[in-house]
């Protein structure tokens, strides 16, 4: 039986190595067989957070560290955007992540926010995080729509691109929220879409997201149509996290909403089988029963 070190032990052991790897060119990083990542512990996707070696019930939320040159954007911008927590159709979800791929459109009431940004909302707290990300480049665009977590893999390796995908949370086929360790990619976050379909996050933020989703609760949720963002009338078992990638159909059906200028940022600490798809080498068909309703699959799949 393999004994895995805890998340914090891995951070202490691997932190200096990761810092060193950040200075390497991408071509060197991608030599997974015999390069600097040789011997790095790797995981395969599992539908349950607690089954992944990176799961940590004692994880302390409230990320502040970041690999240079990353810096969080001004949270006041996100505080003025509509909150999906206000939609009663999403009441069974404890965590809602909103990703904006393209620059905001004033004709759309500034609904989605600035390009290449990610907002995290937690029930009972409101907006807790506002981060810069990088989504899929032209020809590899990240799918738009309403998604739920399908699998976790804290030390995932993409065989398609021979590259690490740390703290991966798969949400649509091979697309996942995961860490980017390349300095160039980190510098481009918030500016350019440069992934192969995944959503790249700064490493510490990817770790935070992994645990936020995994500890958002598991049980029956109202199934939301991936295309329309409206309930299908079914309930399914899964994590109580909704991942919204826009622009897509607005959850308010296009009705203007007042600017949410009163929300205050809060620190959360105070209140399967891979294949070769997109970045992630993971097929949602192997995600098990977490997204299967008692009456059958949604027509979204």
NORCORWO-V436970 format. One record per residue. N is the residue number from 1. PHI is phi in whole degrees, -180 to 180 (none if undefined). OMEGA is omega in whole degrees, 0 to 359 (999 if undefined). BURIAL is I if it has 9 or more other ideal C-beta (glycine too) atoms within 8 Angstrom, else O. Layout:
# NORCORWO-V436970
N;PHI;OMEGA;BURIAL + N;PHI;OMEGA;BURIAL
This chain:
# NORCORWO-V436970
1;none;181;O + 2;-82;176;O + 3;-99;183;O + 4;-95;174;O + 5;-70;178;O + 6;-68;179;O + 7;-58;183;I + 8;-70;176;O + 9;-66;177;O + 10;-61;181;I + 11;-63;180;O + 12;-67;183;O + 13;-74;189;O + 14;-100;182;I + 15;-53;179;O + 16;-61;179;O + 17;-67;180;I + 18;-65;178;I + 19;-60;178;I + 20;-66;181;I + 21;-66;180;I + 22;-60;182;I + 23;-85;182;O + 24;-87;174;I + 25;-67;182;O + 26;-58;182;I + 27;-60;180;O + 28;-74;181;I + 29;-63;188;I + 30;-81;178;I + 31;-83;188;I + 32;-69;186;I + 33;-76;186;O + 34;-131;182;O + 35;-82;185;I + 36;-66;180;I + 37;-92;180;I + 38;-59;180;O + 39;84;179;O + 40;-67;182;O + 41;-63;184;O + 42;-124;181;O + 43;-124;175;I + 44;-115;184;I + 45;-60;174;I + 46;-132;184;I + 47;-75;181;I + 48;-118;180;O + 49;-55;185;I + 50;-67;178;O + 51;-87;179;O + 52;-87;181;I + 53;-59;180;O + 54;-82;180;I + 55;-60;184;I + 56;-144;180;I + 57;-65;179;O + 58;-101;182;O + 59;-61;180;O + 60;-99;182;O + 61;-79;178;I + 62;119;186;O + 63;-63;176;I + 64;-130;180;O + 65;-72;177;O + 66;-159;172;I + 67;-77;178;I + 68;-64;11;O + 69;-101;186;O + 70;-68;170;I + 71;-142;176;O + 72;-64;176;O + 73;-76;181;I + 74;-68;184;O + 75;-68;182;I + 76;-64;176;O + 77;-63;181;I + 78;-69;181;I + 79;-64;181;I + 80;-94;180;I + 81;-93;181;I + 82;-60;179;O + 83;-99;177;I + 84;-68;177;I + 85;-65;180;I + 86;-77;181;O + 87;-85;181;O + 88;-62;179;O + 89;-69;180;I + 90;-103;188;I + 91;-66;180;O + 92;-85;181;O + 93;-105;180;I + 94;-90;182;O + 95;-133;178;I + 96;-130;180;I + 97;-110;179;I + 98;-117;181;I + 99;-115;178;I + 100;-108;183;I + 101;-86;186;I + 102;-120;183;O + 103;-62;183;O + 104;-62;180;I + 105;-109;181;I + 106;-60;177;O + 107;-71;179;O + 108;-107;176;I + 109;60;181;O + 110;51;188;I + 111;-78;189;I + 112;-93;179;I + 113;93;181;I + 114;-62;182;I + 115;-63;173;I + 116;55;176;I + 117;-129;182;I + 118;-137;178;I + 119;-119;180;I + 120;-120;179;I + 121;-116;179;I + 122;-123;182;I + 123;-62;183;O + 124;91;182;O + 125;-125;184;I + 126;85;181;I + 127;-70;178;I + 128;-112;181;I + 129;-145;174;I + 130;-142;188;I + 131;-127;169;I + 132;-92;179;I + 133;-140;172;I + 134;-137;182;I + 135;-103;187;I + 136;-69;178;I + 137;-72;176;I + 138;-53;184;O + 139;93;178;O + 140;-135;187;I + 141;-60;173;I + 142;-67;181;I + 143;-63;173;I + 144;-91;177;O + 145;143;184;I + 146;-114;188;I + 147;-129;176;I + 148;-129;181;I + 149;-62;180;I + 150;-109;183;I + 151;-165;181;I + 152;-124;175;I + 153;-158;189;I + 154;-70;180;I + 155;-128;185;I + 156;-78;177;I + 157;-126;178;I + 158;-84;177;I + 159;-73;178;O + 160;-64;183;I + 161;-115;177;O + 162;50;185;I + 163;-151;179;I + 164;-76;174;I + 165;-131;185;I + 166;-75;177;I + 167;58;184;I + 168;-78;171;I + 169;-121;182;I + 170;-78;182;I + 171;-132;181;I + 172;-158;183;I + 173;58;179;I + 174;-88;181;I + 175;-81;182;I + 176;-142;162;I + 177;-80;180;I + 178;-160;183;I + 179;-74;168;I + 180;-117;182;I + 181;-109;182;I + 182;-89;183;I + 183;-60;179;I + 184;-64;179;O + 185;-66;179;I + 186;-63;180;I + 187;-65;182;O + 188;-85;181;I + 189;-60;184;I + 190;86;183;I + 191;-118;189;O + 192;-131;172;O + 193;-87;187;I + 194;-137;178;O + 195;-90;176;I + 196;-99;176;I + 197;126;178;I + 198;-83;174;I + 199;-111;182;I + 200;-84;177;I + 201;-123;171;I + 202;-60;192;I + 203;-58;181;I + 204;-64;179;I + 205;-73;175;I + 206;-64;177;I + 207;-64;179;I + 208;-60;180;I + 209;-62;180;I + 210;-54;182;I + 211;-78;176;I + 212;-59;180;I + 213;-67;183;I + 214;-64;181;I + 215;-109;178;I + 216;-80;182;I + 217;106;179;O + 218;-131;180;O + 219;167;180;O + 220;-75;174;O + 221;-130;175;I + 222;-75;181;I + 223;-69;181;I + 224;-109;178;I + 225;-63;179;I + 226;-63;184;I + 227;-86;188;I + 228;-100;184;O + 229;74;180;I + 230;-109;179;O + 231;-61;178;O + 232;-87;184;I + 233;92;179;O + 234;-111;170;I + 235;-117;180;I + 236;-132;175;I + 237;-89;179;O + 238;178;177;I + 239;-75;186;I + 240;-87;179;I + 241;-127;175;I + 242;-116;181;I + 243;-113;184;I + 244;-109;179;I + 245;-112;182;I + 246;-120;8;I + 247;-73;175;I + 248;-155;177;I + 249;-57;182;O + 250;-68;180;I + 251;-71;178;I + 252;-95;180;I + 253;60;175;O + 254;84;179;O + 255;-80;180;O + 256;-59;178;O + 257;-121;177;I + 258;-67;177;O + 259;-64;183;O + 260;-91;185;I + 261;-93;186;O + 262;-98;181;O + 263;-65;177;I + 264;-114;178;O + 265;-67;179;I + 266;-128;176;I + 267;-77;182;I + 268;-64;180;I + 269;-74;180;O + 270;-102;180;O + 271;-81;999;O + 272;none;187;I + 273;-143;184;O + 274;-74;164;I + 275;-137;184;I + 276;-108;178;O + 277;-131;178;I + 278;47;180;I + 279;-68;203;I + 280;-92;183;I + 281;51;180;I + 282;-143;180;I + 283;-105;181;I + 284;-66;179;I + 285;-67;180;O + 286;-99;188;I + 287;-81;175;I + 288;79;189;O + 289;-96;187;O + 290;-65;182;I + 291;-113;182;I + 292;-101;179;O + 293;-77;179;I + 294;-57;182;O + 295;-90;180;O + 296;122;183;O + 297;-77;173;O + 298;-68;178;I + 299;-74;176;O + 300;-74;188;O + 301;-94;999;O
